[in-house]
Amino acid sequence: MMRRLALALGIAVALVGCKHQQPTIYQWESYQPQVYQYFKGESPEAQIAVLEKDLQKINAKGMIPPPGYHAHLGLLYSVTGKPEQMAAEFEAEKLLFPESAAYMDFLLKNTKKAVQ
């Protein structure tokens, strides 16, 4: 009886130990907390610094940021009056996620109208 219990326990431990964790598709770093900080009214400059630092980490690991990362960074650049950097981030979002192209183009077009 004890032998069967020990064998069952051993098999259970082995199966749990063999569980393979699926790697994530995207490297999030602190993107989600920064979006939350934006809505709480934290300084855009502080958020840009954190997101830029995290982007360097993501690129160093050979990973890609999640959808919306570059768009949010572009939004922060637009709030701080840096339209060239905003446009570069929107273009990066389009390259990584082609399905966002229509929306990024819409934002770029409206930003150019507002500047003129």
Backbone torsions as a table, in degrees:
resi	resn	phi	psi	omega
1	MET	NA	-46.9	179.8
2	MET	-66.2	-33.8	-179.9
3	ARG	-65.6	-43.1	178.4
4	ARG	-64.2	-41.2	179.0
5	LEU	-63.9	-43.2	179.2
6	ALA	-65.4	-40.5	178.4
7	LEU	-64.2	-45.5	179.0
8	ALA	-62.8	-41.8	178.7
9	LEU	-64.6	-42.4	178.0
10	GLY	-61.9	-42.3	178.3
11	ILE	-65.5	-42.5	179.4
12	ALA	-61.7	-44.0	179.2
13	VAL	-63.9	-42.0	-180.0
14	ALA	-63.7	-42.3	179.9
15	LEU	-66.1	-40.5	178.3
16	VAL	-66.2	-40.1	179.9
17	GLY	-67.6	-23.6	-179.2
18	CYS	-89.1	-2.6	-179.0
19	LYS	-59.5	125.2	-178.5
20	HIS	-94.9	123.5	178.4
21	GLN	-85.9	126.6	-179.7
22	GLN	-67.7	127.1	177.5
23	PRO	-68.1	149.2	179.7
24	THR	-76.6	151.2	179.9
25	ILE	-74.5	-41.0	-175.3
26	TYR	-116.1	156.3	175.7
27	GLN	-102.7	111.5	-172.2
28	TRP	-85.4	-34.6	-173.3
29	GLU	48.2	-128.0	-176.4
30	SER	-106.6	29.1	-178.3
31	TYR	-59.4	-50.9	-176.4
32	GLN	-62.2	-45.7	176.3
33	PRO	-62.3	-31.4	179.3
34	GLN	-70.2	-36.0	175.2
35	VAL	-62.6	-42.4	177.2
36	TYR	-61.4	-42.6	179.4
37	GLN	-63.1	-34.8	177.9
38	TYR	-60.1	-46.4	-178.7
39	PHE	-71.3	-21.5	175.3
40	LYS	-82.7	-10.6	176.8
41	GLY	93.9	19.1	177.9
42	GLU	-65.7	155.5	-179.3
43	SER	-53.5	125.6	177.4
44	PRO	-61.0	-35.3	179.5
45	GLU	-62.0	-41.1	178.6
46	ALA	-65.4	-39.9	179.2
47	GLN	-66.9	-40.1	177.8
48	ILE	-59.9	-44.4	-179.2
49	ALA	-59.6	-44.5	-179.4
50	VAL	-66.3	-46.5	-177.7
51	LEU	-66.3	-37.9	177.8
52	GLU	-65.3	-42.0	177.9
53	LYS	-62.8	-44.6	178.8
54	ASP	-64.5	-36.5	179.4
55	LEU	-63.9	-36.7	175.7
56	GLN	-63.7	-41.0	177.6
57	LYS	-63.4	-44.6	-179.2
58	ILE	-60.8	-47.6	179.9
59	ASN	-64.5	-37.4	179.5
60	ALA	-64.1	-30.6	179.1
61	LYS	-83.3	-5.9	-177.8
62	GLY	75.0	20.5	-179.2
63	MET	-100.1	178.2	175.0
64	ILE	-122.4	148.6	178.4
65	PRO	-72.6	161.9	-179.4
66	PRO	-72.8	164.7	175.6
67	PRO	-56.8	136.0	178.5
68	GLY	95.5	-15.1	-177.1
69	TYR	-60.5	-54.3	-179.2
70	HIS	-68.2	-34.2	178.3
71	ALA	-64.3	-42.2	179.1
72	HIS	-66.6	-41.4	177.4
73	LEU	-62.6	-39.2	175.4
74	GLY	-62.6	-40.5	176.4
75	LEU	-59.4	-45.0	179.7
76	LEU	-63.2	-39.2	176.9
77	TYR	-65.2	-36.8	179.0
78	SER	-66.9	-37.9	178.7
79	VAL	-64.9	-32.3	-178.6
80	THR	-91.7	7.7	175.7
81	GLY	75.5	37.6	179.3
82	LYS	-122.8	75.5	-173.9
83	PRO	-64.6	-30.4	-179.8
84	GLU	-67.0	-43.4	179.0
85	GLN	-69.5	-35.6	176.1
86	MET	-59.2	-48.4	-179.1
87	ALA	-61.8	-39.8	179.7
88	ALA	-63.3	-39.8	179.2
89	GLU	-69.2	-40.0	177.4
90	PHE	-63.9	-38.3	177.4
91	GLU	-66.0	-39.1	177.7
92	ALA	-63.3	-39.5	177.8
93	GLU	-61.7	-42.9	179.0
94	LYS	-62.7	-40.7	-179.2
95	LEU	-65.6	-43.3	-178.1
96	LEU	-74.8	-34.8	-175.0
97	PHE	-133.3	83.5	-176.1
98	PRO	-55.0	-25.7	179.6
99	GLU	-66.8	-14.9	179.2
100	SER	-90.4	-3.2	-172.8
101	ALA	-57.0	-44.8	-177.9
102	ALA	-61.3	-42.9	-179.5
103	TYR	-71.1	-41.8	179.0
104	MET	-63.7	-40.7	177.1
105	ASP	-63.5	-40.1	176.9
106	PHE	-59.8	-46.8	179.4
107	LEU	-64.0	-42.6	178.9
108	LEU	-62.8	-43.0	-179.3
109	LYS	-63.3	-45.2	-179.6
110	ASN	-68.6	-32.0	177.8
111	THR	-68.6	-40.4	178.7
112	LYS	-64.9	-37.8	177.4
113	LYS	-64.8	-40.2	-178.7
114	ALA	-67.1	-33.0	-178.9
115	VAL	-74.0	-33.5	-175.5
116	GLN	-72.3	NA	NA
